[in-house]
Amino acid sequence: MPQRAVTRTQTGQGSVMVVDDTNHAQIKLIDTDDSFGDKWIVSSGLNAGEKVIIEGLLKARPGAQVVPEPFLPATPKATGQAPAKDGKKG
């Protein structure tokens, strides 16, 4: 789970906003075991296939109608150099 999707309660438990079957935002409490790079390893609290809100958390409120969109991670920026015709860089 991307770390930016997880917030913490006052007691330190993790929480995420998910999209329910009627496209409304809901809070779910989760347990995280460890981190891996910029992601949390979630040990409980989510079910397979649940849609987690990753972007727009400041606007999302429990019970608010949302329009879910697939998350597309940013791609590395191109260097602006076209590859040589023989396939070699340079």
KEDREN-915894 format. One record per residue (C-alpha): residue number from 1; residue in one letter; x, y, z. Coordinates in nm, 3 decimals, decimal comma. Layout:
BEGIN
n: NUM | res: A | xx: X | yy: Y | zz: Z
...
This chain:
BEGIN
n: 1 | res: M | xx: 0,000 | yy: 0,000 | zz: 0,000
n: 2 | res: P | xx: 0,152 | yy: 0,338 | zz: -0,089
n: 3 | res: Q | xx: 0,245 | yy: 0,515 | zz: 0,234
n: 4 | res: R | xx: 0,072 | yy: 0,833 | zz: 0,121
n: 5 | res: A | xx: -0,264 | yy: 0,649 | zz: 0,123
n: 6 | res: V | xx: -0,234 | yy: 0,562 | zz: 0,493
n: 7 | res: T | xx: -0,312 | yy: 0,802 | zz: 0,774
n: 8 | res: R | xx: -0,285 | yy: 0,734 | zz: 1,145
n: 9 | res: T | xx: -0,542 | yy: 0,766 | zz: 1,421
n: 10 | res: Q | xx: -0,454 | yy: 0,935 | zz: 1,752
n: 11 | res: T | xx: -0,359 | yy: 0,592 | zz: 1,887
n: 12 | res: G | xx: -0,129 | yy: 0,523 | zz: 1,590
n: 13 | res: Q | xx: -0,346 | yy: 0,269 | zz: 1,408
n: 14 | res: G | xx: -0,342 | yy: 0,296 | zz: 1,032
n: 15 | res: S | xx: -0,647 | yy: 0,395 | zz: 0,835
n: 16 | res: V | xx: -0,731 | yy: 0,428 | zz: 0,468
n: 17 | res: M | xx: -1,023 | yy: 0,564 | zz: 0,272
n: 18 | res: V | xx: -1,190 | yy: 0,306 | zz: 0,049
n: 19 | res: V | xx: -1,463 | yy: 0,331 | zz: -0,214
n: 20 | res: D | xx: -1,769 | yy: 0,121 | zz: -0,131
n: 21 | res: D | xx: -2,004 | yy: -0,051 | zz: -0,377
n: 22 | res: T | xx: -2,212 | yy: 0,268 | zz: -0,414
n: 23 | res: N | xx: -1,904 | yy: 0,486 | zz: -0,488
n: 24 | res: H | xx: -1,897 | yy: 0,652 | zz: -0,147
n: 25 | res: A | xx: -1,581 | yy: 0,704 | zz: 0,059
n: 26 | res: Q | xx: -1,550 | yy: 0,507 | zz: 0,381
n: 27 | res: I | xx: -1,277 | yy: 0,482 | zz: 0,645
n: 28 | res: K | xx: -1,123 | yy: 0,142 | zz: 0,717
n: 29 | res: L | xx: -0,880 | yy: 0,071 | zz: 0,998
n: 30 | res: I | xx: -0,581 | yy: -0,136 | zz: 0,894
n: 31 | res: D | xx: -0,278 | yy: -0,294 | zz: 1,057
n: 32 | res: T | xx: 0,063 | yy: -0,250 | zz: 0,899
n: 33 | res: D | xx: 0,355 | yy: -0,476 | zz: 0,981
n: 34 | res: D | xx: 0,647 | yy: -0,308 | zz: 0,813
n: 35 | res: S | xx: 0,744 | yy: -0,083 | zz: 0,526
n: 36 | res: F | xx: 0,904 | yy: -0,174 | zz: 0,197
n: 37 | res: G | xx: 1,045 | yy: 0,124 | zz: 0,011
n: 38 | res: D | xx: 0,763 | yy: 0,378 | zz: -0,004
n: 39 | res: K | xx: 0,492 | yy: 0,122 | zz: 0,072
n: 40 | res: W | xx: 0,334 | yy: -0,025 | zz: 0,386
n: 41 | res: I | xx: 0,285 | yy: -0,398 | zz: 0,421
n: 42 | res: V | xx: -0,079 | yy: -0,435 | zz: 0,529
n: 43 | res: S | xx: -0,142 | yy: -0,735 | zz: 0,753
n: 44 | res: S | xx: -0,516 | yy: -0,690 | zz: 0,815
n: 45 | res: G | xx: -0,814 | yy: -0,464 | zz: 0,761
n: 46 | res: L | xx: -0,847 | yy: -0,481 | zz: 0,382
n: 47 | res: N | xx: -1,006 | yy: -0,739 | zz: 0,158
n: 48 | res: A | xx: -0,888 | yy: -0,834 | zz: -0,189
n: 49 | res: G | xx: -1,037 | yy: -0,611 | zz: -0,455
n: 50 | res: E | xx: -1,118 | yy: -0,315 | zz: -0,230
n: 51 | res: K | xx: -1,057 | yy: 0,022 | zz: -0,393
n: 52 | res: V | xx: -0,830 | yy: 0,242 | zz: -0,181
n: 53 | res: I | xx: -0,821 | yy: 0,618 | zz: -0,234
n: 54 | res: I | xx: -0,461 | yy: 0,720 | zz: -0,296
n: 55 | res: E | xx: -0,496 | yy: 1,071 | zz: -0,436
n: 56 | res: G | xx: -0,739 | yy: 1,341 | zz: -0,327
n: 57 | res: L | xx: -0,747 | yy: 1,237 | zz: 0,039
n: 58 | res: L | xx: -0,781 | yy: 1,597 | zz: 0,154
n: 59 | res: K | xx: -1,109 | yy: 1,624 | zz: -0,036
n: 60 | res: A | xx: -1,248 | yy: 1,280 | zz: 0,053
n: 61 | res: R | xx: -1,483 | yy: 1,263 | zz: 0,351
n: 62 | res: P | xx: -1,663 | yy: 0,957 | zz: 0,490
n: 63 | res: G | xx: -1,992 | yy: 0,917 | zz: 0,305
n: 64 | res: A | xx: -1,896 | yy: 1,154 | zz: 0,022
n: 65 | res: Q | xx: -1,975 | yy: 1,050 | zz: -0,334
n: 66 | res: V | xx: -1,655 | yy: 0,978 | zz: -0,530
n: 67 | res: V | xx: -1,568 | yy: 0,899 | zz: -0,889
n: 68 | res: P | xx: -1,303 | yy: 0,623 | zz: -0,875
n: 69 | res: E | xx: -1,031 | yy: 0,620 | zz: -1,137
n: 70 | res: P | xx: -0,750 | yy: 0,366 | zz: -1,177
n: 71 | res: F | xx: -0,422 | yy: 0,477 | zz: -1,019
n: 72 | res: L | xx: -0,148 | yy: 0,537 | zz: -1,273
n: 73 | res: P | xx: 0,191 | yy: 0,585 | zz: -1,108
n: 74 | res: A | xx: 0,407 | yy: 0,862 | zz: -1,248
n: 75 | res: T | xx: 0,650 | yy: 0,746 | zz: -1,511
n: 76 | res: P | xx: 1,012 | yy: 0,861 | zz: -1,511
n: 77 | res: K | xx: 1,065 | yy: 1,174 | zz: -1,718
n: 78 | res: A | xx: 1,225 | yy: 1,124 | zz: -2,057
n: 79 | res: T | xx: 1,577 | yy: 1,256 | zz: -2,103
n: 80 | res: G | xx: 1,479 | yy: 1,434 | zz: -2,422
n: 81 | res: Q | xx: 1,734 | yy: 1,238 | zz: -2,625
n: 82 | res: A | xx: 1,614 | yy: 1,021 | zz: -2,909
n: 83 | res: P | xx: 1,785 | yy: 0,681 | zz: -2,933
n: 84 | res: A | xx: 2,038 | yy: 0,639 | zz: -3,209
n: 85 | res: K | xx: 1,919 | yy: 0,458 | zz: -3,520
n: 86 | res: D | xx: 2,137 | yy: 0,157 | zz: -3,444
n: 87 | res: G | xx: 1,966 | yy: 0,122 | zz: -3,104
n: 88 | res: K | xx: 2,270 | yy: 0,240 | zz: -2,907
n: 89 | res: K | xx: 2,256 | yy: 0,542 | zz: -2,681
n: 90 | res: G | xx: 2,481 | yy: 0,826 | zz: -2,753
